């Protein structure tokens, strides 16, 4: 299976998490590609194929945050989208995993490549989490596990994924607001 990891280079964390996951996949089962900026190449292990990635510098990232600007400009996101499509063309991945590569939400969909994102999560024993989203596996996890075998649920009826072929069952209404551009869930008729 061909897996493409993409790590935004704005901070070391966004490159290190995909690097660690890419290095952990068994070579005999996966052909692994990792796209990160040149400054992180030195940490890519030999069994992982490195690909160059354009990314804003840590200084640009920090400056945008300090000035209260969106983390990425529209121009940068459009350039990332085009670069993502070129990476898909070059590697032909069966799944793509990204860390802070916001353009992947659109480019992976356009290329019809299952996509998973890596996100920071914080947990406290003082807070009991209330599940908000559907349980189960998404298409990217299914692809990494060897196919769409077994039950799964979508991430919520108001999600764009709810009416896709891999949304086997309805997860109920999503806590996120809906919009007219979102498709209607075929199971419960919610948008």
QUIZI-V833554 format. One record per pair of residues at least 12 apart in sequence whose ideal C-beta (glycine too) atoms are under 10 Angstrom apart, sorted by sequence separation. I is the first residue (numbers start at 0). J is the second residue. D is the distance in whole Angstrom. If there is no record, write none. Layout:
i | j | d
I | J | D
I | J | D
This chain:
i | j | d
4 | 16 | 9
5 | 17 | 7
6 | 18 | 7
21 | 33 | 5
31 | 43 | 10
37 | 49 | 9
40 | 52 | 10
59 | 71 | 10
63 | 75 | 10
83 | 95 | 8
95 | 107 | 5
103 | 115 | 9
104 | 116 | 8
136 | 148 | 10
153 | 165 | 8
154 | 166 | 8
158 | 170 | 8
161 | 173 | 8
172 | 184 | 9
177 | 189 | 8
178 | 190 | 8
4 | 17 | 4
6 | 19 | 10
20 | 33 | 9
21 | 34 | 10
31 | 44 | 9
39 | 52 | 9
59 | 72 | 10
94 | 107 | 9
103 | 116 | 7
136 | 149 | 8
138 | 151 | 8
153 | 166 | 4
156 | 169 | 6
157 | 170 | 10
171 | 184 | 9
177 | 190 | 5
3 | 17 | 10
4 | 18 | 7
6 | 20 | 10
21 | 35 | 9
33 | 47 | 5
34 | 48 | 10
35 | 49 | 7
37 | 51 | 6
83 | 97 | 9
100 | 114 | 10
135 | 149 | 9
136 | 150 | 9
137 | 151 | 7
151 | 165 | 7
152 | 166 | 7
153 | 167 | 8
155 | 169 | 9
156 | 170 | 7
157 | 171 | 10
170 | 184 | 9
4 | 19 | 10
6 | 21 | 9
18 | 33 | 6
31 | 46 | 7
32 | 47 | 7
33 | 48 | 7
34 | 49 | 8
35 | 50 | 8
36 | 51 | 7
37 | 52 | 8
39 | 54 | 9
55 | 70 | 9
92 | 107 | 9
95 | 110 | 8
101 | 116 | 9
135 | 150 | 7
136 | 151 | 5
137 | 152 | 9
151 | 166 | 8
152 | 167 | 7
153 | 168 | 7
155 | 170 | 5
156 | 171 | 6
157 | 172 | 6
158 | 173 | 5
169 | 184 | 6
171 | 186 | 10
172 | 187 | 8
4 | 20 | 6
17 | 33 | 6
30 | 46 | 10
31 | 47 | 5
32 | 48 | 5
33 | 49 | 6
34 | 50 | 4
35 | 51 | 8
36 | 52 | 5
37 | 53 | 10
38 | 54 | 9
55 | 71 | 7
59 | 75 | 9
87 | 103 | 10
100 | 116 | 8
134 | 150 | 10
135 | 151 | 4
136 | 152 | 8
137 | 153 | 8
151 | 167 | 5
152 | 168 | 5
153 | 169 | 7
154 | 170 | 6
155 | 171 | 7
156 | 172 | 5
157 | 173 | 4
169 | 185 | 9
170 | 186 | 10
171 | 187 | 8
173 | 189 | 9
4 | 21 | 5
17 | 34 | 9
18 | 35 | 7
29 | 46 | 9
30 | 47 | 10
31 | 48 | 7
32 | 49 | 8
33 | 50 | 7
34 | 51 | 7
35 | 52 | 5
36 | 53 | 7
37 | 54 | 10
54 | 71 | 10
55 | 72 | 9
83 | 100 | 7
86 | 103 | 10
95 | 112 | 5
96 | 113 | 9
97 | 114 | 7
99 | 116 | 8
100 | 117 | 9
134 | 151 | 9
135 | 152 | 4
137 | 154 | 7
147 | 164 | 9
150 | 167 | 6
151 | 168 | 7
152 | 169 | 8
153 | 170 | 5
155 | 172 | 7
156 | 173 | 6
157 | 174 | 9
158 | 175 | 7
169 | 186 | 4
170 | 187 | 10
172 | 189 | 6
2 | 20 | 9
3 | 21 | 9
4 | 22 | 10
17 | 35 | 7
26 | 44 | 10
29 | 47 | 10
30 | 48 | 8
32 | 50 | 6
34 | 52 | 4
36 | 54 | 5
38 | 56 | 9
82 | 100 | 9
84 | 102 | 9
92 | 110 | 9
94 | 112 | 7
95 | 113 | 7
96 | 114 | 8
97 | 115 | 8
98 | 116 | 7
99 | 117 | 8
133 | 151 | 9
134 | 152 | 6
135 | 153 | 8
147 | 165 | 6
149 | 167 | 9
150 | 168 | 7
152 | 170 | 4
153 | 171 | 9
155 | 173 | 3
157 | 175 | 6
166 | 184 | 8
168 | 186 | 7
169 | 187 | 5
171 | 189 | 9
172 | 190 | 10
2 | 21 | 7
14 | 33 | 9
26 | 45 | 10
27 | 46 | 10
33 | 52 | 9
34 | 53 | 9
35 | 54 | 8
36 | 55 | 9
38 | 57 | 9
83 | 102 | 5
87 | 106 | 7
91 | 110 | 10
93 | 112 | 8
94 | 113 | 5
95 | 114 | 5
96 | 115 | 5
97 | 116 | 5
98 | 117 | 4
99 | 118 | 9
133 | 152 | 4
135 | 154 | 9
151 | 170 | 10
152 | 171 | 9
154 | 173 | 7
155 | 174 | 7
157 | 176 | 8
158 | 177 | 9
159 | 178 | 10
162 | 181 | 9
163 | 182 | 9
166 | 185 | 9
167 | 186 | 10
169 | 188 | 10
4 | 24 | 9
14 | 34 | 10
15 | 35 | 9
22 | 42 | 9
26 | 46 | 5
34 | 54 | 9
36 | 56 | 9
55 | 75 | 6
80 | 100 | 10
82 | 102 | 8
83 | 103 | 6
86 | 106 | 9
87 | 107 | 8
92 | 112 | 6
93 | 113 | 7
94 | 114 | 7
95 | 115 | 8
96 | 116 | 7
97 | 117 | 7
98 | 118 | 8
99 | 119 | 9
132 | 152 | 9
133 | 153 | 5
134 | 154 | 10
147 | 167 | 8
153 | 173 | 9
155 | 175 | 7
157 | 177 | 4
161 | 181 | 8
162 | 182 | 4
166 | 186 | 8
169 | 189 | 8
14 | 35 | 5
18 | 39 | 7
22 | 43 | 8
23 | 44 | 10
25 | 46 | 9
26 | 47 | 9
36 | 57 | 10
54 | 75 | 9
79 | 100 | 7
80 | 101 | 10
81 | 102 | 9
84 | 105 | 10
85 | 106 | 10
91 | 112 | 9
92 | 113 | 9
94 | 115 | 7
95 | 116 | 10
96 | 117 | 7
98 | 119 | 9
132 | 153 | 9
133 | 154 | 5
154 | 175 | 9
156 | 177 | 9
157 | 178 | 9
159 | 180 | 8
161 | 182 | 7
162 | 183 | 7
2 | 24 | 6
13 | 35 | 9
14 | 36 | 7
17 | 39 | 10
21 | 43 | 8
22 | 44 | 5
24 | 46 | 9
53 | 75 | 9
79 | 101 | 7
80 | 102 | 4
83 | 105 | 8
84 | 106 | 5
87 | 109 | 9
88 | 110 | 8
90 | 112 | 10
92 | 114 | 10
115 | 137 | 7
132 | 154 | 5
133 | 155 | 6
138 | 160 | 8
155 | 177 | 10
159 | 181 | 6
160 | 182 | 9
161 | 183 | 9
162 | 184 | 6
13 | 36 | 10
19 | 42 | 9
21 | 44 | 8
22 | 45 | 10
24 | 47 | 8
79 | 102 | 4
80 | 103 | 9
83 | 106 | 4
84 | 107 | 10
87 | 110 | 5
114 | 137 | 9
115 | 138 | 9
116 | 139 | 9
131 | 154 | 10
132 | 155 | 6
133 | 156 | 9
137 | 160 | 7
142 | 165 | 10
158 | 181 | 8
159 | 182 | 7
161 | 184 | 4
162 | 185 | 6
0 | 24 | 9
14 | 38 | 8
15 | 39 | 8
18 | 42 | 6
22 | 46 | 7
55 | 79 | 10
76 | 100 | 10
78 | 102 | 8
79 | 103 | 8
80 | 104 | 10
82 | 106 | 9
83 | 107 | 7
86 | 110 | 9
87 | 111 | 9
113 | 137 | 8
114 | 138 | 8
115 | 139 | 3
131 | 155 | 8
141 | 165 | 7
157 | 181 | 6
158 | 182 | 9
160 | 184 | 10
161 | 185 | 8
162 | 186 | 9
14 | 39 | 4
18 | 43 | 7
21 | 46 | 9
22 | 47 | 6
53 | 78 | 7
54 | 79 | 8
76 | 101 | 6
77 | 102 | 8
80 | 105 | 6
81 | 106 | 8
84 | 109 | 7
87 | 112 | 6
113 | 138 | 4
114 | 139 | 6
115 | 140 | 7
133 | 158 | 9
138 | 163 | 8
156 | 181 | 9
157 | 182 | 10
161 | 186 | 8
2 | 28 | 10
8 | 34 | 10
13 | 39 | 10
14 | 40 | 10
18 | 44 | 8
21 | 47 | 5
53 | 79 | 7
75 | 101 | 10
76 | 102 | 5
79 | 105 | 9
80 | 106 | 5
83 | 109 | 9
84 | 110 | 6
86 | 112 | 10
112 | 138 | 9
113 | 139 | 4
132 | 158 | 8
137 | 163 | 10
138 | 164 | 9
139 | 165 | 10
156 | 182 | 10
157 | 183 | 10
158 | 184 | 9
161 | 187 | 9
2 | 29 | 5
3 | 30 | 10
4 | 31 | 7
5 | 32 | 9
6 | 33 | 7
7 | 34 | 10
8 | 35 | 6
9 | 36 | 9
11 | 38 | 9
15 | 42 | 8
21 | 48 | 9
52 | 79 | 9
75 | 102 | 9
79 | 106 | 8
83 | 110 | 8
112 | 139 | 9
113 | 140 | 9
115 | 142 | 9
133 | 160 | 10
138 | 165 | 4
156 | 183 | 9
157 | 184 | 8
0 | 28 | 7
1 | 29 | 8
2 | 30 | 7
3 | 31 | 8
4 | 32 | 7
5 | 33 | 8
6 | 34 | 7
7 | 35 | 8
8 | 36 | 4
11 | 39 | 7
14 | 42 | 8
21 | 49 | 10
53 | 81 | 10
54 | 82 | 9
71 | 99 | 9
77 | 105 | 10
84 | 112 | 10
113 | 141 | 7
114 | 142 | 10
115 | 143 | 8
133 | 161 | 9
137 | 165 | 7
138 | 166 | 9
156 | 184 | 4
161 | 189 | 8
162 | 190 | 10
0 | 29 | 5
1 | 30 | 5
2 | 31 | 5
3 | 32 | 5
4 | 33 | 5
5 | 34 | 5
6 | 35 | 4
7 | 36 | 9
8 | 37 | 9
14 | 43 | 10
18 | 47 | 8
53 | 82 | 6
70 | 99 | 8
71 | 100 | 10
76 | 105 | 8
80 | 109 | 8
83 | 112 | 9
113 | 142 | 5
136 | 165 | 9
137 | 166 | 9
155 | 184 | 9
156 | 185 | 10
161 | 190 | 9
0 | 30 | 7
1 | 31 | 8
2 | 32 | 7
3 | 33 | 8
4 | 34 | 7
5 | 35 | 8
6 | 36 | 8
8 | 38 | 7
17 | 47 | 10
52 | 82 | 7
71 | 101 | 6
76 | 106 | 10
112 | 142 | 9
113 | 143 | 9
156 | 186 | 8
0 | 31 | 9
1 | 32 | 7
2 | 33 | 9
3 | 34 | 7
4 | 35 | 8
8 | 39 | 6
11 | 42 | 9
18 | 49 | 10
51 | 82 | 10
52 | 83 | 10
70 | 101 | 8
71 | 102 | 8
83 | 114 | 10
135 | 166 | 10
136 | 167 | 10
153 | 184 | 8
156 | 187 | 6
69 | 101 | 10
107 | 139 | 9
135 | 167 | 8
156 | 188 | 9
157 | 189 | 6
6 | 39 | 7
133 | 166 | 9
135 | 168 | 8
153 | 186 | 9
156 | 189 | 4
157 | 190 | 6
52 | 86 | 8
113 | 147 | 10
134 | 168 | 10
155 | 189 | 9
156 | 190 | 8
50 | 85 | 10
51 | 86 | 10
133 | 168 | 8
135 | 170 | 8
50 | 86 | 6
133 | 169 | 8
134 | 170 | 7
133 | 170 | 2
14 | 52 | 9
132 | 170 | 7
133 | 171 | 7
50 | 89 | 7
60 | 99 | 9
131 | 170 | 10
132 | 171 | 9
14 | 54 | 9
50 | 90 | 7
131 | 171 | 10
133 | 173 | 9
13 | 54 | 9
132 | 173 | 7
48 | 90 | 8
97 | 139 | 10
131 | 173 | 8
132 | 174 | 8
4 | 47 | 8
96 | 139 | 7
131 | 174 | 5
132 | 175 | 9
8 | 52 | 7
13 | 57 | 10
94 | 138 | 8
95 | 139 | 8
131 | 175 | 9
2 | 47 | 10
3 | 48 | 9
5 | 50 | 9
7 | 52 | 8
8 | 53 | 9
9 | 54 | 6
54 | 99 | 9
94 | 139 | 5
129 | 174 | 10
4 | 50 | 10
6 | 52 | 7
8 | 54 | 3
9 | 55 | 6
11 | 57 | 8
54 | 100 | 9
93 | 139 | 10
94 | 140 | 9
1 | 48 | 10
3 | 50 | 8
5 | 52 | 7
7 | 54 | 5
8 | 55 | 7
9 | 56 | 8
10 | 57 | 6
13 | 60 | 9
94 | 141 | 9
95 | 142 | 10
96 | 143 | 8
6 | 54 | 8
7 | 55 | 8
8 | 56 | 8
9 | 57 | 6
34 | 82 | 8
52 | 100 | 8
94 | 142 | 4
5 | 54 | 10
8 | 57 | 8
9 | 58 | 10
34 | 83 | 9
93 | 142 | 5
94 | 143 | 6
9 | 59 | 8
10 | 60 | 7
92 | 142 | 9
93 | 143 | 9
9 | 60 | 4
10 | 61 | 9
108 | 159 | 8
8 | 60 | 9
9 | 61 | 8
34 | 86 | 6
108 | 160 | 10
113 | 165 | 8
7 | 60 | 9
9 | 63 | 9
32 | 86 | 8
9 | 64 | 9
34 | 89 | 9
104 | 159 | 10
108 | 163 | 10
34 | 90 | 8
32 | 89 | 8
32 | 90 | 5
31 | 90 | 10
32 | 91 | 10
30 | 90 | 9
32 | 92 | 7
9 | 70 | 8
30 | 91 | 10
31 | 92 | 10
34 | 95 | 9
9 | 71 | 9
30 | 92 | 9
7 | 70 | 9
30 | 93 | 9
32 | 95 | 9
33 | 96 | 10
34 | 97 | 9
35 | 98 | 9
7 | 71 | 9
29 | 93 | 9
29 | 94 | 10
34 | 100 | 9
7 | 79 | 9
5 | 79 | 9
21 | 96 | 8
20 | 96 | 7
5 | 82 | 9
5 | 83 | 7
20 | 98 | 9
17 | 96 | 6
3 | 83 | 9
16 | 96 | 9
17 | 97 | 7
18 | 98 | 9
5 | 86 | 7
17 | 98 | 5
16 | 98 | 5
17 | 99 | 10
3 | 86 | 6
15 | 98 | 9
16 | 99 | 9
17 | 100 | 9
3 | 87 | 7
13 | 97 | 9
14 | 98 | 8
13 | 98 | 5
14 | 99 | 9
3 | 89 | 9
12 | 98 | 8
13 | 99 | 4
3 | 90 | 5
5 | 92 | 10
12 | 99 | 9
13 | 100 | 8
2 | 90 | 9
3 | 91 | 9
4 | 92 | 9
10 | 98 | 10
1 | 90 | 6
3 | 92 | 4
9 | 98 | 10
10 | 99 | 8
1 | 91 | 6
2 | 92 | 6
3 | 93 | 9
4 | 94 | 10
5 | 95 | 7
6 | 96 | 9
7 | 97 | 8
8 | 98 | 10
9 | 99 | 7
1 | 92 | 5
2 | 93 | 7
3 | 94 | 8
4 | 95 | 8
5 | 96 | 7
6 | 97 | 8
7 | 98 | 6
8 | 99 | 9
0 | 92 | 9
1 | 93 | 5
2 | 94 | 5
3 | 95 | 5
4 | 96 | 5
5 | 97 | 5
6 | 98 | 5
7 | 99 | 4
8 | 100 | 10
0 | 93 | 5
1 | 94 | 8
2 | 95 | 8
3 | 96 | 7
4 | 97 | 7
5 | 98 | 7
6 | 99 | 8
7 | 100 | 5
0 | 94 | 7
1 | 95 | 10
2 | 96 | 7
3 | 97 | 9
4 | 98 | 8
5 | 99 | 9
6 | 100 | 7
7 | 101 | 8
5 | 100 | 5
7 | 102 | 9
20 | 115 | 10
4 | 100 | 10
7 | 103 | 10
5 | 102 | 9
20 | 117 | 7
5 | 103 | 7
19 | 117 | 10
3 | 103 | 10
17 | 117 | 6
5 | 106 | 10
16 | 117 | 5
5 | 107 | 10
16 | 118 | 9
16 | 119 | 9
3 | 107 | 10
13 | 117 | 8
12 | 117 | 10
13 | 119 | 10
12 | 119 | 8
3 | 112 | 8
5 | 114 | 10
3 | 114 | 10
4 | 115 | 10
5 | 116 | 10
6 | 117 | 8
5 | 117 | 10
2 | 115 | 10
4 | 117 | 9
29 | 143 | 8
28 | 143 | 10
28 | 145 | 9
24 | 143 | 8
20 | 143 | 10
2 | 139 | 10
2 | 142 | 8
2 | 143 | 7
0 | 142 | 7
0 | 143 | 7
0 | 144 | 10
0 | 145 | 8
0 | 146 | 10
